Amino acid sequence: MKNHLLPILMIALLTVGCSSNDDNDNEPVNDTDDIFTTEQLADAAHYSEEKGGSAVLVMKDGSIIFEDYHNGADEDTAPHIYSATKLFWSAVAALAKQQGLIDYEEYVSNTITEWQDTSLHPGKDEIKIKHLLNLSSGLSQNFLTISDESDRYGYAIDELDMVSTPGEKFSYGPSNYYVFGVLLERKLQEKGISQNPLEYLESEIFDKIGLHYESWTHDEAGNPNIPNGCYVTPRNWVKFGQFMLDQGSWNGTQIIEPSLLEAMFVATGPNPGHGNFCWLNNVNGYALTPLDAAPEGSTGGIMYYSGYTEIIGGLGAGKNRMYLIPSLQTVIIRQTQLGEDTFEDNDFLALLLN
């Protein structure tokens, strides 16, 4: 049963400060839109509910135009978004480059010096930071074992094998993110900054845009889980989406240079469907393997088959989703408290975009 389906005209009164333009915060929201009609929004929410979802939230032009909670959830429910957490690190990487902490062409072994011992770590000295970002480092993923490790950062540095040449193959999984976490923490230490990667994300982005997450998982050693740790409510999560759509600006303050953020949304590696720590809806892109792609002849990619190739995605287990559609100035959030369900991105977005 639905808890409530908030009338769209009332959402303007409930909207938290998610727009980067303060003048828009109290403007009334139209009950229809050229793209998103009341019926389409309700149909998408119903689909989410049927598939075990907990929330659908749509923000357009900096204002929430639709918000619906279902299957026992309400606006204070903060599901575990799992791998949708990964999208945060796209912004972090761009900011770290802006601040001179990293250079994408730099070899990771310059900082993770253990990898300079090629007898213990053959091939890892050829990995560049850009290979971590586009998931083509060649490192094994070790899905099952890494999640059981008490020190996932140490495991990522010491125990992963090279299974392909850097830049050659796309390989989705947690390894690149944990290595990036170690790299960033060491880069911060070199600058005399005593922060772990999550603390850097909080101080440099979250605090500045007013995003408060409910909790974040850590390993037994106290390291924040970089690829999949965040629990967050839709109203908080959408702030990050709007920040990304506004090209790193918030309330008139440019936090990340637009060109650096835009560069994250370009497929620089082997998979056209993946940029730098984010999913893309490019034609011919794929998910885990090239077989996991949009049907042949599609004008869109893995998230939406019928166009809108500029869609940027944060995609997590249970089908927790953040979709950014720059041409529509729209952030779409879908959340679930399930670890697994039968929700399909294309089916959901087709209800909204057809």
C-alpha positions in Angstrom: 0.0 0.0 0.0 1.2 3.5 -0.7 1.9 5.7 2.3 1.0 8.8 0.3 1.1 10.2 -3.1 1.9 13.9 -2.6 -0.1 16.3 -4.9 2.4 17.8 -7.2 1.3 21.4 -6.6 2.2 20.9 -2.9 5.7 19.7 -3.5 7.0 23.2 -3.9 6.1 23.8 -0.2 8.1 20.7 0.7 11.1 21.2 -1.5 14.4 21.4 0.4 17.0 23.8 -0.8 18.2 21.7 -3.7 18.4 24.4 -6.4 21.6 26.2 -7.0 19.5 29.3 -7.6 17.9 30.5 -4.4 15.4 32.6 -6.4 13.7 29.5 -7.6 13.2 27.8 -4.2 9.7 29.1 -3.5 8.3 29.3 -7.0 5.2 27.2 -7.6 5.6 24.0 -9.5 3.3 23.3 -12.4 1.1 20.2 -12.2 2.0 19.2 -15.8 5.1 19.5 -17.9 5.8 19.1 -21.6 7.8 15.9 -20.7 6.5 14.7 -17.4 2.7 14.6 -17.2 0.9 13.7 -14.0 -0.1 10.4 -15.5 3.4 9.5 -16.6 4.8 10.3 -13.1 2.1 8.3 -11.4 2.7 5.3 -13.8 6.4 5.3 -13.1 5.8 5.4 -9.3 3.3 2.5 -9.6 5.9 0.5 -11.6 8.5 1.1 -8.9 6.0 0.1 -6.2 5.1 -3.1 -8.1 8.8 -4.0 -8.3 9.4 -3.6 -4.6 10.6 0.0 -4.6 10.4 2.5 -1.8 10.5 5.9 -3.5 10.4 7.8 -6.7 11.5 11.5 -6.7 11.8 13.8 -9.8 13.5 17.2 -9.7 13.3 19.5 -12.7 14.9 22.9 -13.1 16.0 22.7 -9.4 12.5 22.0 -7.9 10.9 18.7 -6.9 7.9 18.2 -9.2 7.0 14.7 -8.0 7.6 12.6 -4.8 6.1 9.3 -4.0 6.8 6.7 -1.2 5.6 3.2 -1.2 5.9 -0.3 0.4 6.2 1.2 3.9 8.7 3.9 3.2 8.4 7.7 3.8 10.5 10.8 3.2 12.7 9.8 6.2 13.5 6.3 4.9 17.2 6.1 4.0 17.9 2.9 2.0 21.3 1.5 1.3 22.0 2.7 -2.3 24.8 0.1 -2.7 26.8 0.8 -5.9 24.9 3.9 -6.8 27.4 5.3 -4.2 30.0 5.1 -6.9 28.7 8.3 -8.7 29.9 10.4 -5.7 33.5 9.5 -6.6 33.1 11.0 -10.1 32.8 14.4 -8.5 35.5 13.7 -6.0 38.0 12.7 -8.8 37.2 15.9 -10.7 37.7 18.0 -7.6 40.9 16.3 -6.6 42.3 17.1 -10.1 41.2 20.7 -9.7 43.0 20.9 -6.4 46.2 19.5 -7.8 46.0 16.3 -5.8 45.9 13.9 -8.8 46.7 13.8 -12.5 44.8 11.3 -14.5 47.9 10.4 -16.6 50.0 9.7 -13.5 51.0 6.1 -12.7 49.3 4.9 -9.6 52.5 3.3 -8.4 54.0 6.8 -7.9 51.8 7.0 -4.9 51.1 3.3 -4.1 54.8 2.6 -4.0 54.3 -1.1 -3.1 53.4 -1.6 -6.8 56.9 -0.6 -7.8 58.1 -4.1 -6.8 57.2 -5.8 -10.0 58.2 -9.2 -8.6 55.4 -9.0 -6.1 53.0 -7.0 -8.3 53.7 -7.7 -11.9 52.0 -5.3 -14.3 50.6 -3.0 -11.7 53.3 -0.3 -12.4 51.6 0.3 -15.7 48.2 1.3 -14.2 47.4 5.0 -14.5 44.8 6.9 -12.5 42.7 7.2 -15.6 42.5 3.4 -15.8 41.0 3.3 -12.3 38.4 5.9 -13.3 37.1 4.2 -16.4 37.4 0.7 -14.9 40.1 -0.6 -17.3 43.0 -1.1 -14.8 43.2 -4.8 -15.5 42.9 -5.6 -11.8 40.9 -8.7 -10.8 37.7 -7.8 -9.0 37.5 -10.6 -6.4 33.9 -9.8 -5.6 33.4 -12.5 -3.1 36.6 -12.3 -1.1 37.1 -8.6 -0.9 33.7 -8.1 0.8 34.8 -10.5 3.6 38.1 -8.8 4.2 38.6 -6.9 7.5 40.9 -4.4 5.8 39.6 -3.9 2.2 42.1 -1.2 1.4 45.1 -3.4 2.3 43.6 -6.3 0.4 43.1 -4.1 -2.7 46.8 -3.1 -2.6 48.3 -6.5 -1.7 46.1 -9.3 -3.1 44.6 -8.3 -6.4 46.0 -9.9 -9.6 46.4 -8.4 -13.0 44.1 -10.2 -15.4 44.5 -7.9 -18.5 46.6 -5.0 -19.8 45.7 -1.6 -18.4 43.3 0.2 -20.8 42.5 -3.0 -22.7 39.3 -4.3 -21.1 36.4 -2.9 -19.1 35.8 -4.8 -15.8 33.1 -3.7 -13.4 33.6 -4.2 -9.7 34.9 -2.8 -6.5 38.6 -3.1 -7.0 39.3 0.2 -8.8 37.3 2.1 -6.2 39.2 0.7 -3.2 42.5 1.4 -4.9 41.3 5.0 -5.7 40.5 5.3 -2.0 44.0 4.4 -0.9 45.5 6.6 -3.6 43.4 9.6 -2.5 44.1 9.1 1.2 47.8 9.0 0.5 47.6 12.1 -1.7 45.9 14.0 1.1 48.5 12.9 3.6 51.2 14.2 1.2 49.6 17.6 1.5 49.4 17.3 5.3 45.6 16.7 5.2 44.5 14.1 7.8 41.3 12.9 6.1 40.1 9.6 4.7 38.3 9.7 1.3 34.8 9.9 2.9 35.9 12.9 5.1 37.2 14.6 2.0 33.9 14.0 0.2 32.0 15.4 3.2 34.1 18.5 3.8 34.6 19.4 0.1 31.2 18.6 -1.3 28.5 17.3 1.0 28.8 20.0 3.6 28.8 22.7 0.9 25.6 21.5 -0.7 23.9 20.5 2.6 23.8 16.8 1.9 23.3 14.7 5.0 23.6 10.9 4.6 22.1 8.6 7.2 25.1 6.2 7.6 28.0 4.8 5.7 29.4 1.3 6.0 33.0 0.7 7.0 35.2 -2.4 7.1 36.5 -3.8 10.3 39.7 -1.7 10.0 37.6 1.5 10.0 38.0 2.3 6.3 34.8 3.7 4.6 33.5 1.4 1.9 34.2 3.5 -1.2 32.1 1.7 -3.9 28.9 0.9 -2.0 28.7 2.3 1.5 26.0 5.0 1.6 22.5 5.1 3.1 20.6 8.3 2.2 17.1 9.7 1.8 15.8 10.8 -1.6 15.6 14.4 -0.6 19.2 14.4 0.4 20.5 12.3 -2.5 18.8 14.6 -5.0 20.9 17.5 -3.9 24.0 15.8 -5.3 22.2 15.1 -8.6 21.3 18.8 -8.9 24.9 19.8 -8.0 26.1 17.6 -10.9 23.5 19.0 -13.3 24.6 22.5 -12.4 28.1 21.6 -13.4 29.6 21.7 -9.9 27.9 25.0 -8.8 25.8 25.5 -5.7 24.0 28.7 -4.7 26.2 30.7 -6.9 29.5 29.2 -5.7 31.5 27.2 -8.3 32.9 24.2 -6.3 34.1 22.2 -9.3 35.1 23.7 -12.6 32.5 22.7 -15.2 35.0 21.4 -17.7 36.5 19.0 -15.2 33.1 17.7 -14.3 32.0 17.4 -17.9 35.1 15.4 -18.6 33.9 12.7 -16.2 30.9 12.1 -18.4 32.9 11.1 -21.5 33.7 7.4 -22.3 37.5 7.4 -22.4 37.9 3.6 -21.9 36.9 0.5 -23.7 33.2 0.6 -22.8 31.1 3.4 -24.4 28.5 2.9 -21.7 30.8 4.0 -18.9 32.6 7.3 -18.3 34.8 8.0 -15.3 33.1 6.5 -12.2 29.7 6.8 -13.8 27.4 5.0 -16.2 26.4 6.6 -19.6 23.6 5.9 -21.9 25.7 6.0 -25.1 24.7 3.8 -28.0 26.8 0.5 -28.1 27.5 0.8 -24.3 27.2 -2.2 -22.2 26.9 -3.3 -18.5 28.9 -6.2 -17.2 29.7 -7.6 -20.6 29.1 -6.6 -24.2 26.2 -9.0 -24.3 24.4 -6.9 -21.7 23.4 -4.1 -23.9 20.5 -2.4 -25.5 18.8 -4.3 -28.3 20.4 -4.0 -31.7 19.3 -0.9 -33.6 18.5 1.1 -30.4 19.0 4.9 -30.5 20.0 4.9 -26.8 22.0 2.8 -24.4 21.7 0.5 -21.4 19.5 2.7 -19.3 17.0 3.9 -21.9 16.9 2.3 -25.3 15.1 5.1 -27.2 17.4 8.0 -27.2 18.5 10.5 -24.5 22.1 9.3 -24.9 23.3 12.0 -22.5 21.7 10.3 -19.5 24.3 9.8 -16.7 23.6 7.1 -14.1 24.4 6.0 -10.6 23.2 2.4 -10.5 23.1 0.2 -7.3 21.9 -3.2 -6.2 18.2 -3.7 -5.6 17.9 -1.2 -8.5 18.6 1.9 -6.5 19.0 4.6 -9.2 20.0 8.1 -9.9 19.5 9.3 -13.5 20.7 12.7 -14.6 19.2 14.1 -17.8 21.1 17.3 -18.7 18.9 18.3 -21.7 15.8 18.2 -19.5 17.6 19.6 -16.4 16.2 16.7 -14.5 17.3 14.4 -11.7 15.3 11.2 -11.3 15.7 9.0 -8.2 14.3 5.5 -7.6 15.1 3.7 -4.4 14.3 0.4 -2.8 15.0 -1.3 0.5 15.4 -4.7 -1.3 18.8 -6.1 -2.2 17.4 -7.5 -5.4 14.2 -7.0 -7.5 13.0 -7.2 -11.1 12.9 -3.5 -11.9 14.2 -2.6 -15.3 15.7 0.8 -16.1 14.3 1.0 -19.6 10.8 0.1 -18.6 10.8 2.7 -15.8 12.3 5.5 -17.9 10.0 4.7 -20.8 7.0 5.4 -18.6 8.5 8.8 -17.9 10.0 9.8 -21.2 7.8 8.2 -23.9 
